[in-house]
């Protein structure tokens, strides 16, 4: 039978009791609107900190009962096989003991099996909801929406990624308008009575804030998997638009594209009524940027999961970006996870996937019935195989850090050049190869990137990539520098770090007296500098009528005034 919320917590507590050395159960920071705790399990061995974290969540949508059972089965099988040093067999798919050992030893796994306990508890009850539908079809949490007779928020529309869909998306892409549903539709609503109601603001719900808190607290979480049902597909970003690889500034952060997102000029619906739909010119105005290295990695990891699911018993799941593989949404987990480091470069990159379990099943298929077309017991094994394969392949993605996260050259004189350095640090236990470093821009910019002094970085070491800007006019410039790398092994998977660089050219007279550029100093050093420099100025004052001397005095006085703050503006005239 399907696990209810009490039975799920009991399972977690059993894991902690059986495997106390590497299992920890803890409550997430916020209780639900009905004062329930949301529980998580962490599986981690040893004190090694440089591990990829993997966060697997389930139960955002209350009626999709099977996703909780999938993640509980997955971690239980992993723990038992690890403890016994044995292989793990799922139908026709076998994972070796060494593979299972690597998952637990080399990763930090977080499981949230019931993200929406209020909704799940409600959906397990008999009877009808407030709108007359059977409770077992309840999807949302149990938020009381002020001014509405309808309760609940769709938690998978409440994350902070294009949440304000009315302002951000093309009006014809909205479900309520359905102006061109064959060529893009956003399944999201601002109506509290709709199943896809997105709430009154992004992160209005404690359940979604709990997931954000996990990602904020455990900054090494590199992968997020959200388990849902039921379409028989593994999805990758983007979920709100098609992908393009050319213009990094055609993205969800750019207000210039508000009102254009969410449509395509090609048919994305599988409905036979759409087969002859004509091209929609409005659909070509926007695509969401993804670096080609990121797209390739998603495709490698996603296809491997899809194949692992099929290997169990031949269930041919699909794999696709969310927008073309299912339908468009805003405020969802799979886009939020990847968007975090783009919206705030100080955050780590998170690769996200979303499972839709079951090909021809209801949300609650028979749990164990061999005569049924597809019972949940078989579906559980399928999806667990996909999750195990992701955990194995996640170890092929390098662990790196880089700094700075952004570069602002400020104003740079035309004809001059300024330089900065991006440092890539190998935090893995394997050598990393830097395979490329280049400027990413849709149009030419006066930025250049030098080859790194070393293409191979040993564990704990770093490599510096020099970035230079040489303005040719007074326009502001911005572009990204992409640094591509992999483990030094042909079987590994490429990754990329993107650092935004900004600069602005300025023009100055050849004879102008310019402010000196210097770093900030501490107070003690500035006091000493001020005393010495003041004496030098006193010596030079009798010669102030000489233009060069007058400029030098002004520069020294400027340094005294700005000693503790420094100056990076090469275009400041005195």
RODO-2510 file (C-alpha; in nm, 4 decimals, decimal comma):
residues 574
     n   res          X          Y          Z
     1     x     0,0000     0,0000     0,0000
     2     x     0,1022     0,3592    -0,0553
     3     x     0,2910     0,5186     0,2334
     4     x     0,1041     0,7894     0,4223
     5     x     0,2924     1,0738     0,5912
     6     x     0,3240     0,8976     0,9291
     7     x     0,4524     0,5770     0,7720
     8     x     0,7014     0,7752     0,5655
     9     x     0,8474     0,9414     0,8739
    10     x     0,8689     0,6010     1,0427
    11     x     1,0695     0,4759     0,7444
    12     x     1,3124     0,7652     0,7792
    13     x     1,3528     0,7001     1,1506
    14     x     1,4194     0,3309     1,0825
    15     x     1,6940     0,4253     0,8357
    16     x     1,8531     0,6501     1,0972
    17     x     1,8345     0,3754     1,3613
    18     x     1,9734     0,1082     1,1284
    19     x     2,2513     0,3206     0,9795
    20     x     2,3328     0,5858     1,2416
    21     x     2,6830     0,6466     1,1085
    22     x     2,5619     0,7916     0,7813
    23     x     2,1876     0,8635     0,8097
    24     x     2,0457     1,1756     0,9717
    25     x     1,6774     1,2721     0,9883
    26     x     1,5952     1,6381     1,0405
    27     x     1,3026     1,8765     1,0075
    28     x     1,3199     2,1567     0,7545
    29     x     1,3025     2,5117     0,8954
    30     x     0,9355     2,5925     0,8380
    31     x     0,6197     2,4097     0,9350
    32     x     0,3284     2,3954     0,6934
    33     x     0,0156     2,6091     0,7217
    34     x    -0,1424     2,3230     0,9206
    35     x     0,1595     2,3118     1,1551
    36     x     0,3198     1,9958     1,0220
    37     x     0,6931     1,9399     1,0031
    38     x     0,8540     1,8599     0,6696
    39     x     1,1180     1,5910     0,7199
    40     x     1,4377     1,5206     0,5311
    41     x     1,6947     1,2423     0,5334
    42     x     2,0639     1,3051     0,4740
    43     x     2,2938     1,0204     0,3728
    44     x     2,6632     1,1029     0,3981
    45     x     2,9735     0,9095     0,4954
    46     x     3,2966     1,0489     0,6365
    47     x     3,3971     1,4086     0,6946
    48     x     3,5010     1,4875     0,3371
    49     x     3,3331     1,8143     0,2417
    50     x     3,4128     1,8262    -0,1288
    51     x     3,1296     1,6092    -0,2480
    52     x     2,8471     1,6863    -0,4843
    53     x     2,5171     1,7116    -0,3027
    54     x     2,2070     1,5568    -0,4612
    55     x     1,8632     1,6693    -0,3453
    56     x     1,5673     1,4469    -0,4358
    57     x     1,2224     1,5795    -0,3480
    58     x     0,8813     1,4213    -0,3839
    59     x     0,5223     1,4947    -0,2966
    60     x     0,4946     1,8567    -0,4127
    61     x     0,1646     1,7539    -0,5715
    62     x    -0,0502     1,5779    -0,3148
    63     x    -0,2363     1,3367    -0,5421
    64     x     0,0806     1,1879    -0,6921
    65     x     0,1142     0,9313    -0,4161
    66     x     0,3737     0,7142    -0,5868
    67     x     0,6585     0,9647    -0,5854
    68     x     0,7076     0,9277    -0,2089
    69     x     0,7277     0,5501    -0,2459
    70     x     0,9789     0,5857    -0,5307
    71     x     1,2283     0,7909    -0,3301
    72     x     1,1852     0,5782    -0,0152
    73     x     1,2423     0,2591    -0,2161
    74     x     1,5421     0,4162    -0,3908
    75     x     1,7230     0,5138    -0,0723
    76     x     1,6280     0,1939     0,1129
    77     x     1,7729    -0,0220    -0,1642
    78     x     2,0875     0,1895    -0,1754
    79     x     2,1390     0,1727     0,2022
    80     x     2,0805    -0,2022     0,2262
    81     x     2,3105    -0,2814    -0,0658
    82     x     2,5785    -0,0474     0,0682
    83     x     2,5624    -0,2011     0,4145
    84     x     2,5851    -0,5536     0,2723
    85     x     2,8504    -0,4599     0,0111
    86     x     2,6282    -0,6274    -0,2448
    87     x     2,5045    -0,5549    -0,5935
    88     x     2,1525    -0,4229    -0,6521
    89     x     1,9208    -0,5865    -0,9042
    90     x     1,6145    -0,4094    -1,0460
    91     x     1,4482    -0,6324    -1,3040
    92     x     1,6919    -0,6680    -1,5927
    93     x     1,9215    -0,3927    -1,4613
    94     x     2,2057    -0,4730    -1,2223
    95     x     2,4184    -0,2213    -1,0331
    96     x     2,7469    -0,3541    -0,9011
    97     x     2,8518    -0,3364    -0,5371
    98     x     3,1278    -0,0965    -0,6387
    99     x     2,8771     0,1388    -0,8016
   100     x     2,6569     0,1385    -0,4913
   101     x     2,9580     0,1985    -0,2673
   102     x     3,0618     0,4962    -0,4826
   103     x     2,7175     0,6559    -0,4534
   104     x     2,7178     0,6603    -0,0742
   105     x     3,0886     0,7354    -0,0309
   106     x     3,1251     1,0031    -0,2991
   107     x     2,7943     1,1905    -0,2746
   108     x     2,5939     1,3753    -0,0106
   109     x     2,2313     1,2689    -0,0656
   110     x     1,9298     1,4601     0,0654
   111     x     1,5782     1,3114     0,0445
   112     x     1,2543     1,5015     0,1100
   113     x     0,9902     1,2304     0,0528
   114     x     0,6804     1,4369     0,1404
   115     x     0,7362     1,8031     0,0594
   116     x     0,3629     1,8799     0,0908
   117     x     0,2389     1,6826     0,3939
   118     x    -0,0800     1,8879     0,4384
   119     x    -0,1906     1,8165     0,0843
   120     x    -0,0967     1,4491     0,0978
   121     x    -0,2774     1,3972     0,4286
   122     x    -0,5873     1,5603     0,2793
   123     x    -0,5697     1,3523    -0,0386
   124     x    -0,5654     1,0277     0,1628
   125     x    -0,9071     1,1106     0,3111
   126     x    -1,2455     0,9994     0,1824
   127     x    -1,5040     1,2416     0,0482
   128     x    -1,4881     1,5577    -0,1584
   129     x    -1,2903     1,8801    -0,1333
   130     x    -1,4342     2,2320    -0,1057
   131     x    -1,5030     2,2408    -0,4794
   132     x    -1,6810     1,9057    -0,4899
   133     x    -1,3925     1,6989    -0,6333
   134     x    -1,2790     1,3769    -0,4704
   135     x    -1,0065     1,4420    -0,2171
   136     x    -0,7718     1,1858    -0,3679
   137     x    -0,7375     1,4199    -0,6688
   138     x    -0,6208     1,7119    -0,4523
   139     x    -0,3034     1,8656    -0,6001
   140     x    -0,2142     2,1771    -0,3992
   141     x    -0,1179     2,2489    -0,0406
   142     x    -0,3875     2,3618     0,2051
   143     x    -0,3328     2,7376     0,2100
   144     x    -0,6409     2,9432     0,2997
   145     x    -0,6600     3,2001     0,0206
   146     x    -0,8027     3,5255     0,1511
   147     x    -1,1117     3,6424    -0,0354
   148     x    -1,1598     3,3085    -0,2113
   149     x    -1,3643     3,0001    -0,1209
   150     x    -1,0914     2,7872    -0,2825
   151     x    -0,7931     2,6612    -0,0888
   152     x    -0,4387     2,5741    -0,1797
   153     x    -0,1385     2,6796    -0,3901
   154     x     0,0267     2,4712    -0,6593
   155     x     0,3737     2,4433    -0,5084
   156     x     0,5310     2,3680    -0,8441
   157     x     0,4284     2,7129    -0,9644
   158     x     0,5426     2,9035    -0,6540
   159     x     0,9201     2,9214    -0,7075
   160     x     1,0927     3,2435    -0,8096
   161     x     1,1400     3,1963    -1,1824
   162     x     0,9120     3,4089    -1,4029
   163     x     0,6532     3,3780    -1,1263
   164     x     0,4693     3,6915    -1,2450
   165     x     0,3641     3,5193    -1,5657
   166     x     0,1112     3,7854    -1,6650
   167     x     0,3934     4,0393    -1,6919
   168     x     0,6641     3,8083    -1,8221
   169     x     0,4970     3,5763    -2,0735
   170     x     0,3311     3,6312    -2,4099
   171     x    -0,0444     3,6720    -2,3513
   172     x    -0,1243     3,4067    -2,6135
   173     x     0,0840     3,1533    -2,4221
   174     x    -0,1281     3,1734    -2,1075
   175     x    -0,3582     2,8813    -2,0378
   176     x    -0,6543     3,1092    -1,9660
   177     x    -0,6171     3,2697    -2,3093
   178     x    -0,4904     2,9658    -2,5007
   179     x    -0,4425     3,1883    -2,8018
   180     x    -0,2019     2,9417    -2,9600
   181     x    -0,1934     2,6321    -2,7435
   182     x    -0,0476     2,4195    -3,0218
   183     x     0,2665     2,6334    -3,0193
   184     x     0,3241     2,6968    -2,6508
   185     x     0,1032     2,7191    -2,3453
   186     x     0,1824     2,8007    -1,9840
   187     x    -0,0078     2,5762    -1,7440
   188     x    -0,0246     2,8283    -1,4597
   189     x    -0,3015     3,0428    -1,3147
   190     x    -0,3610     3,3429    -1,0892
   191     x    -0,7044     3,2060    -0,9936
   192     x    -0,7074     3,0410    -0,6469
   193     x    -0,9759     2,8020    -0,7663
   194     x    -0,7510     2,6578    -1,0387
   195     x    -0,5301     2,3543    -0,9747
   196     x    -0,2269     2,5461    -1,1061
   197     x    -0,2726     2,8560    -0,8849
   198     x     0,0713     3,0085    -0,8289
   199     x     0,0059     3,1839    -0,4953
   200     x     0,0029     3,5536    -0,4119
   201     x     0,3804     3,5925    -0,4500
   202     x     0,6883     3,3857    -0,5242
   203     x     0,7848     3,1704    -0,2251
   204     x     0,4630     3,2578    -0,0467
   205     x     0,4470     2,8988     0,0812
   206     x     0,6544     2,7421     0,3601
   207     x     0,6957     2,4249     0,1547
   208     x     0,8739     2,6033    -0,1298
   209     x     1,0757     2,8136     0,1145
   210     x     1,1957     2,4887     0,2723
   211     x     1,3408     2,3735    -0,0592
   212     x     1,5034     2,7119    -0,1116
   213     x     1,6491     2,6880     0,2394
   214     x     1,8072     2,3504     0,1640
   215     x     1,9738     2,4892    -0,1476
   216     x     2,0887     2,8008     0,0374
   217     x     2,2198     2,6101     0,3402
   218     x     2,3930     2,3217     0,1647
   219     x     2,5714     2,5139    -0,1057
   220     x     2,7368     2,2018    -0,2472
   221     x     2,4019     2,0644    -0,3701
   222     x     2,4727     2,0258    -0,7402
   223     x     2,1695     1,8264    -0,8549
   224     x     1,7981     1,8593    -0,7812
   225     x     1,5497     1,5919    -0,8863
   226     x     1,1763     1,6496    -0,8409
   227     x     0,9616     1,3360    -0,8748
   228     x     0,6079     1,3689    -1,0147
   229     x     0,3520     1,1632    -1,2091
   230     x     0,2278     1,0547    -1,4536
   231     x     0,3511     1,0954    -1,8133
   232     x     0,6429     0,8533    -1,8402
   233     x     0,9108     1,1135    -1,9101
   234     x     1,2304     1,2626    -1,7674
   235     x     1,2405     1,6403    -1,8128
   236     x     1,5245     1,8948    -1,8119
   237     x     1,5112     2,2777    -1,8253
   238     x     1,3873     2,4932    -1,9716
   239     x     1,0206     2,4491    -1,8845
   240     x     0,8918     2,7894    -1,9949
   241     x     1,0555     2,8233    -2,3389
   242     x     1,2646     2,6604    -2,6065
   243     x     1,6441     2,6727    -2,5806
   244     x     1,8911     2,8888    -2,7722
   245     x     2,2713     2,8916    -2,7421
   246     x     2,3662     3,2219    -2,9081
   247     x     2,2696     3,5206    -2,6942
   248     x     2,3325     3,4980    -2,3171
   249     x     2,1343     3,8197    -2,2613
   250     x     1,8168     3,6759    -2,4105
   251     x     1,7214     3,5328    -2,0745
   252     x     1,4557     3,5321    -1,8044
   253     x     1,6243     3,8239    -1,6243
   254     x     1,6051     4,0627    -1,9187
   255     x     1,2966     4,2855    -1,8908
   256     x     1,3324     4,3800    -2,2565
   257     x     1,1722     4,0448    -2,3432
   258     x     0,8752     4,0746    -2,1085
   259     x     0,5559     3,9782    -2,2876
   260     x     0,7375     3,7781    -2,5560
   261     x     0,8141     3,4512    -2,3807
   262     x     0,6348     3,1209    -2,3963
   263     x     0,5494     3,0742    -2,7637
   264     x     0,7224     2,8898    -3,0443
   265     x     0,6882     2,9168    -3,4209
   266     x     0,6778     2,5353    -3,4443
   267     x     0,4170     2,2937    -3,3150
   268     x     0,5083     2,1585    -2,9717
   269     x     0,1771     1,9928    -2,8811
   270     x     0,1351     1,6236    -2,9583
   271     x    -0,2344     1,6735    -3,0343
   272     x    -0,3341     1,5556    -3,3849
   273     x    -0,5334     1,8783    -3,4180
   274     x    -0,2040     2,0680    -3,4267
   275     x    -0,0312     1,8803    -3,7058
   276     x    -0,1106     2,1412    -3,9715
   277     x    -0,0787     2,4511    -3,7545
   278     x     0,0881     2,7333    -3,9522
   279     x     0,4036     2,9028    -3,8327
   280     x     0,3460     3,1632    -3,5638
   281     x     0,5751     3,4659    -3,6166
   282     x     0,5329     3,5748    -3,2535
   283     x     0,6858     3,2464    -3,1447
   284     x     1,0294     3,3244    -3,2860
   285     x     1,0816     3,6453    -3,0853
   286     x     1,2258     3,4723    -2,7803
   287     x     1,4218     3,1651    -2,6759
   288     x     1,5817     3,1011    -2,3355
   289     x     1,9617     3,0918    -2,3268
   290     x     2,1523     2,7816    -2,2225
   291     x     2,5253     2,7366    -2,2748
   292     x     2,5830     2,4494    -2,5211
   293     x     2,8059     2,2721    -2,2677
   294     x     2,5222     2,2835    -2,0137
   295     x     2,2747     2,1570    -2,2711
   296     x     2,5053     1,8732    -2,3688
   297     x     2,5537     1,7708    -2,0054
   298     x     2,1792     1,7707    -1,9426
   299     x     2,1250     1,5580    -2,2505
   300     x     2,3927     1,3062    -2,1514
   301     x     2,2657     1,2752    -1,7947
   302     x     1,8986     1,2773    -1,8952
   303     x     1,9312     1,0170    -2,1672
   304     x     2,1279     0,7930    -1,9303
   305     x     1,8422     0,8114    -1,6777
   306     x     1,5831     0,7407    -1,9453
   307     x     1,7788     0,4396    -2,0678
   308     x     1,8245     0,3075    -1,7133
   309     x     1,4484     0,3211    -1,6622
   310     x     1,3906     0,1299    -1,9842
   311     x     1,6550    -0,1291    -1,8950
   312     x     1,4538    -0,2520    -1,5962
   313     x     1,1648    -0,3999    -1,7985
   314     x     1,1417    -0,2192    -2,1294
   315     x     0,9319     0,0841    -2,0342
   316     x     1,0237     0,3424    -2,3010
   317     x     1,0102     0,6702    -2,1094
   318     x     1,0769     0,9898    -2,2972
   319     x     1,3389     1,2548    -2,2319
   320     x     1,3074     1,6209    -2,3311
   321     x     1,3180     1,9811    -2,2110
   322     x     1,0048     2,0574    -2,0107
   323     x     0,8587     2,3078    -2,2572
   324     x     0,8623     2,0777    -2,5590
   325     x     0,8335     1,7499    -2,3689
   326     x     0,5240     1,8302    -2,1637
   327     x     0,3933     2,1887    -2,1541
   328     x     0,5131     2,5277    -2,0421
   329     x     0,5127     2,6327    -1,6787
   330     x     0,6524     2,9205    -1,4747
   331     x     0,7572     2,9080    -1,1098
   332     x     0,8598     2,5417    -1,1311
   333     x     1,1417     2,3497    -0,9640
   334     x     1,3334     2,2400    -1,2720
   335     x     1,3730     2,5971    -1,3994
   336     x     1,4263     2,7485    -1,0551
   337     x     1,7140     2,5175    -0,9710
   338     x     1,9123     2,6057    -1,2823
   339     x     1,8155     2,9730    -1,2699
   340     x     1,9559     3,0356    -0,9212
   341     x     2,3197     3,0884    -1,0167
   342     x     2,2193     3,3001    -1,3162
   343     x     2,0061     3,5319    -1,1029
   344     x     2,2735     3,5477    -0,8310
   345     x     2,6299     3,4552    -0,9361
   346     x     2,7256     3,3990    -0,5714
   347     x     2,5123     3,0851    -0,5735
   348     x     2,6326     2,7507    -0,7026
   349     x     2,5031     2,5964    -1,0226
   350     x     2,2294     2,3331    -0,9773
   351     x     2,1363     2,0878    -1,2526
   352     x     1,7688     1,9951    -1,2265
   353     x     1,5557     1,7102    -1,3576
   354     x     1,1887     1,6280    -1,3131
   355     x     1,0413     1,2772    -1,3319
   356     x     0,6887     1,2039    -1,4467
   357     x     0,6436     0,8430    -1,3329
   358     x     0,4272     0,5885    -1,5183
   359     x     0,3456     0,5786    -1,8882
   360     x    -0,0154     0,4630    -1,8938
   361     x    -0,1024     0,4986    -1,5263
   362     x    -0,3317     0,7102    -1,3143
   363     x    -0,1868     0,9232    -1,0355
   364     x    -0,2578     0,6306    -0,8020
   365     x    -0,2337     0,3078    -1,0006
   366     x    -0,2909    -0,0224    -0,8167
   367     x     0,0023    -0,0537    -0,5818
   368     x     0,0733    -0,4227    -0,6326
   369     x    -0,1266    -0,6014    -0,8956
   370     x     0,0544    -0,8136    -1,1526
   371     x    -0,2613    -0,8306    -1,3664
   372     x    -0,2826    -0,4517    -1,3952
   373     x    -0,1311    -0,2889    -1,7049
   374     x     0,1235    -0,1164    -1,4823
   375     x     0,1123    -0,1331    -1,1030
   376     x     0,3037     0,1054    -0,8779
   377     x     0,5452    -0,1622    -0,7577
   378     x     0,6832    -0,1972    -1,1088
   379     x     0,6860     0,1783    -1,1681
   380     x     0,8834     0,2280    -0,8451
   381     x     1,1630     0,0010    -0,9669
   382     x     1,1748     0,1755    -1,3040
   383     x     1,2215     0,5211    -1,1572
   384     x     1,4611     0,4062    -0,8848
   385     x     1,6879     0,2793    -1,1614
   386     x     1,6908     0,6247    -1,3204
   387     x     1,7801     0,7889    -0,9888
   388     x     2,0615     0,5414    -0,9217
   389     x     2,2064     0,6033    -1,2665
   390     x     2,2030     0,9797    -1,2103
   391     x     2,3896     0,9289    -0,8822
   392     x     2,6536     0,7239    -1,0606
   393     x     2,6951     0,9723    -1,3445
   394     x     2,6906     1,2759    -1,1139
   395     x     3,0347     1,1664    -0,9984
   396     x     3,1638     1,2316    -1,3504
   397     x     3,0895     1,6048    -1,3196
   398     x     3,3936     1,7942    -1,1810
   399     x     3,3821     1,9727    -0,8464
   400     x     3,5223     2,3233    -0,8920
   401     x     3,5051     2,6716    -0,7492
   402     x     3,5843     2,9979    -0,9215
   403     x     3,6412     3,3606    -0,8335
   404     x     3,5497     3,6303    -0,8825
   405     x     3,1882     3,5576    -0,9727
   406     x     3,1706     3,8798    -1,1760
   407     x     3,4190     4,1373    -1,3061
   408     x     3,3478     4,5096    -1,3344
   409     x     3,6381     4,6921    -1,4952
   410     x     3,4595     5,0236    -1,4485
   411     x     3,5661     5,3022    -1,6829
   412     x     3,8669     5,2325    -1,9038
   413     x     4,0336     5,4866    -2,1310
   414     x     3,9987     5,4384    -2,5029
   415     x     4,3319     5,3150    -2,6311
   416     x     4,4285     5,1699    -2,2931
   417     x     4,3599     4,8227    -2,1560
   418     x     4,2760     4,6747    -1,8184
   419     x     4,3230     4,3203    -1,6997
   420     x     4,1717     4,0852    -1,4451
   421     x     4,2044     3,7181    -1,3573
   422     x     3,9474     3,4405    -1,3130
   423     x     4,0752     3,1658    -1,0863
   424     x     3,9403     2,8124    -1,1326
   425     x     4,0032     2,5853    -0,8322
   426     x     3,9969     2,2057    -0,8525
   427     x     3,8136     2,0829    -0,5419
   428     x     3,7903     1,7282    -0,6731
   429     x     4,0161     1,4316    -0,6060
   430     x     4,0942     1,3913    -0,9779
   431     x     4,2839     1,6056    -1,2271
   432     x     4,0764     1,8574    -1,4238
   433     x     4,1447     1,9619    -1,7807
   434     x     4,0501     2,3123    -1,8968
   435     x     3,9315     2,2600    -2,2532
   436     x     3,8299     2,6115    -2,3561
   437     x     3,8012     2,9711    -2,2379
   438     x     3,6218     3,2223    -2,4574
   439     x     3,4101     3,5369    -2,4687
   440     x     3,0364     3,4739    -2,5031
   441     x     2,8439     3,7571    -2,6658
   442     x     2,5850     3,7972    -2,9383
   443     x     2,7843     4,0892    -3,0843
   444     x     3,1562     4,1864    -3,0890
   445     x     3,2960     4,3299    -2,7659
   446     x     3,6507     4,4496    -2,6841
   447     x     3,7130     4,1628    -2,4415
   448     x     3,9769     3,8949    -2,4837
   449     x     4,0682     3,5851    -2,2863
   450     x     4,4153     3,4408    -2,2656
   451     x     4,4976     3,0723    -2,2608
   452     x     4,5444     2,9435    -1,9066
   453     x     4,9062     2,8883    -1,8034
   454     x     4,8185     2,5269    -1,7247
   455     x     4,5484     2,3221    -1,8916
   456     x     4,5558     2,0533    -1,6225
   457     x     4,4760     2,1299    -1,2601
   458     x     4,5637     1,8745    -0,9966
   459     x     4,3427     1,8340    -0,6882
   460     x     4,3590     2,1376    -0,4611
   461     x     4,5369     2,3479    -0,7219
   462     x     4,4100     2,6355    -0,9360
   463     x     4,4585     2,7949    -1,2760
   464     x     4,4274     3,1635    -1,3629
   465     x     4,2590     3,2783    -1,6830
   466     x     4,3457     3,6381    -1,7795
   467     x     4,0669     3,8617    -1,9082
   468     x     4,1466     4,1918    -2,0825
   469     x     3,9361     4,4819    -2,2016
   470     x     4,0502     4,7492    -2,4495
   471     x     3,7607     4,9867    -2,5308
   472     x     3,7376     5,1464    -2,8723
   473     x     3,4475     5,3804    -2,7939
   474     x     3,2541     5,5222    -2,5012
   475     x     2,9783     5,2617    -2,5024
   476     x     2,9268     5,0352    -2,2006
   477     x     3,0233     4,6745    -2,2684
   478     x     2,9065     4,3524    -2,1118
   479     x     2,9657     3,9908    -2,2019
   480     x     3,0388     3,6587    -2,0391
   481     x     3,3611     3,4653    -2,0207
   482     x     3,2989     3,0916    -2,0366
   483     x     3,5528     2,8470    -1,8949
   484     x     3,4929     2,4875    -2,0040
   485     x     3,6465     2,1912    -1,8236
   486     x     3,6165     1,8217    -1,7462
   487     x     3,7890     1,5500    -1,5520
   488     x     4,0957     1,4325    -1,7395
   489     x     3,9237     1,1217    -1,8686
   490     x     3,7465     1,0767    -2,1983
   491     x     3,4483     0,9183    -2,0222
   492     x     3,3741     1,2264    -1,8165
   493     x     3,1211     1,5027    -1,8663
   494     x     3,1988     1,8648    -1,9530
   495     x     3,0942     2,1582    -1,7368
   496     x     3,1280     2,5348    -1,7759
   497     x     3,1476     2,8399    -1,5531
   498     x     3,0321     3,1751    -1,6864
   499     x     3,1608     3,5032    -1,5427
   500     x     2,9960     3,8270    -1,6515
   501     x     3,2398     4,1091    -1,7360
   502     x     3,1435     4,4763    -1,7658
   503     x     3,3369     4,7857    -1,8739
   504     x     3,2788     5,1316    -2,0133
   505     x     3,5103     5,3240    -2,2426
   506     x     3,5959     5,6879    -2,1763
   507     x     3,7758     5,9619    -2,3657
   508     x     4,0202     6,2028    -2,1997
   509     x     4,2466     6,4810    -2,3236
   510     x     4,6096     6,3887    -2,3684
   511     x     4,7157     6,6705    -2,1339
   512     x     4,4524     6,6004    -1,8679
   513     x     4,5636     6,5368    -1,5123
   514     x     4,4184     6,1982    -1,4211
   515     x     4,3429     6,0505    -1,0816
   516     x     4,5780     5,7665    -0,9884
   517     x     4,4466     5,4095    -0,9721
   518     x     4,5363     5,2268    -0,6509
   519     x     4,4094     4,9700    -0,4061
   520     x     4,2486     5,0450    -0,0716
   521     x     4,4800     5,0433     0,2324
   522     x     4,4241     4,9957     0,6026
   523     x     4,3998     5,2932     0,8373
   524     x     4,7482     5,2581     0,9886
   525     x     4,9148     5,2452     0,6498
   526     x     4,7086     5,5438     0,5319
   527     x     4,8142     5,7530     0,8330
   528     x     5,1794     5,6803     0,7610
   529     x     5,1316     5,7484     0,3895
   530     x     4,9550     6,0795     0,4631
   531     x     5,2382     6,2050     0,6832
   532     x     5,5093     6,1221     0,4284
   533     x     5,3096     6,2489     0,1306
   534     x     5,2208     6,5751     0,3062
   535     x     5,5916     6,6418     0,3560
   536     x     5,6575     6,5747    -0,0142
   537     x     5,3737     6,8113    -0,1119
   538     x     5,5243     7,0825     0,1111
   539     x     5,8553     7,0463    -0,0697
   540     x     5,6879     7,0699    -0,4107
   541     x     5,4606     7,3675    -0,3376
   542     x     5,7155     7,6330    -0,4431
   543     x     5,7152     7,4733    -0,7882
   544     x     5,3368     7,4580    -0,8238
   545     x     5,3496     7,6908    -1,1262
   546     x     5,5032     7,4073    -1,3291
   547     x     5,2072     7,2150    -1,4933
   548     x     5,3529     6,8697    -1,4312
   549     x     5,4271     6,9466    -1,0684
   550     x     5,0807     7,0887    -1,0086
   551     x     4,9242     6,7678    -1,1471
   552     x     5,1527     6,5562    -0,9301
   553     x     5,0498     6,7473    -0,6177
   554     x     4,6820     6,6991    -0,7006
   555     x     4,7384     6,3267    -0,7513
   556     x     4,9151     6,2922    -0,4161
   557     x     4,6414     6,4874    -0,2402
   558     x     4,3805     6,2642    -0,4065
   559     x     4,5592     5,9559    -0,2744
   560     x     4,5566     6,0977     0,0767
   561     x     4,1825     6,1715     0,0564
   562     x     4,0903     5,8269    -0,0835
   563     x     4,3569     5,6099     0,0751
   564     x     4,1229     5,3762     0,2614
   565     x     3,8797     5,3410    -0,0287
   566     x     4,1170     5,3167    -0,3238
   567     x     4,0310     5,4139    -0,6810
   568     x     3,9682     5,1951    -0,9850
   569     x     3,8374     5,4679    -1,2165
   570     x     4,1003     5,5270    -1,4853
   571     x     3,8935     5,8077    -1,6397
   572     x     3,8669     6,0463    -1,3456
   573     x     4,0091     6,3887    -1,4218
   574     x     4,1452     6,6040    -1,1378
***
